Amino acid sequence: MYWLDEIKIRLKKKNQVLFAKNSEFLQDFVRLFQGHDHRVPTLWALDFAAESIAALQEKYPREKRPEAALEAARGWAAFMLK
């Protein structure tokens, strides 16, 4: 199954989570983070979000909400991952 097909099926069912835990499309991530605590995927996700936000800022330089959201998420992570 193509990954977009899985998303379309889950959206039709009104699922908020678009991939199942055991989805074949997430197995690379499962292997990548296996054996690490929750900090590794959290920090990875923050870095990935920063890259995405940088691309958004190039297109919409006056839009500040994505960067503000990222900073809030970083603050949360710093507090929670002590």
C-alpha positions as CSV (number, residue, x, y, z in Angstrom):
1,M,0.0,0.0,0.0
2,Y,1.2,3.5,-0.8
3,W,1.6,5.7,2.3
4,L,-0.9,8.3,1.0
5,D,-3.5,5.5,0.7
6,E,-3.1,4.7,4.3
7,I,-3.6,8.3,5.2
8,K,-6.7,8.6,3.0
9,I,-8.3,5.6,4.7
10,R,-7.6,6.9,8.2
11,L,-8.9,10.3,7.3
12,K,-12.1,8.8,6.0
13,K,-12.5,7.1,9.3
14,K,-11.9,10.5,11.0
15,N,-8.8,9.2,12.7
16,Q,-6.6,11.9,14.2
17,V,-3.5,9.8,14.1
18,L,-2.7,9.1,10.4
19,F,-0.5,6.0,10.8
20,A,-0.9,2.9,12.9
21,K,1.9,2.1,15.4
22,N,2.7,-1.0,13.3
23,S,2.5,0.8,10.0
24,E,5.1,-0.5,7.5
25,F,5.9,3.2,6.7
26,L,7.0,3.9,10.3
27,Q,9.3,0.9,10.6
28,D,12.5,2.9,9.7
29,F,11.7,5.3,12.5
30,V,11.1,2.4,14.9
31,R,14.5,0.9,14.0
32,L,16.2,4.3,14.2
33,F,14.9,5.1,17.7
34,Q,14.9,1.6,19.1
35,G,16.9,1.4,22.3
36,H,16.8,5.1,23.0
37,D,14.7,6.9,25.5
38,H,12.0,9.4,24.6
39,R,14.5,12.3,24.4
40,V,16.0,11.2,21.1
41,P,12.8,11.2,19.0
42,T,11.7,14.4,20.7
43,L,15.0,16.2,19.8
44,W,14.9,14.8,16.3
45,A,11.3,16.0,15.9
46,L,12.3,19.5,17.1
47,D,15.2,19.6,14.6
48,F,12.9,18.4,11.8
49,A,10.3,21.1,12.7
50,A,13.0,23.8,12.6
51,E,14.0,22.8,9.1
52,S,10.3,22.9,8.0
53,I,9.8,26.3,9.6
54,A,12.9,27.7,8.0
55,A,11.4,26.8,4.6
56,L,8.0,28.3,5.6
57,Q,9.7,31.5,6.7
58,E,11.4,31.9,3.3
59,K,8.0,31.9,1.6
60,Y,6.1,33.8,4.4
61,P,8.7,36.0,6.2
62,R,6.2,38.0,8.1
63,E,4.4,34.9,9.6
64,K,5.8,34.4,13.1
65,R,3.4,31.8,14.5
66,P,5.3,28.7,13.4
67,E,8.5,29.9,15.0
68,A,6.6,30.9,18.2
69,A,5.1,27.4,18.3
70,L,8.5,25.8,17.9
71,E,10.0,27.9,20.7
72,A,7.1,26.9,22.9
73,A,7.7,23.2,22.0
74,R,11.4,23.7,22.8
75,G,10.5,25.2,26.1
76,W,8.2,22.4,26.9
77,A,10.8,19.8,25.9
78,A,13.5,21.5,28.0
79,F,11.2,21.4,31.1
80,M,10.0,17.8,30.5
81,L,13.3,16.2,29.4
82,K,15.3,17.2,32.5
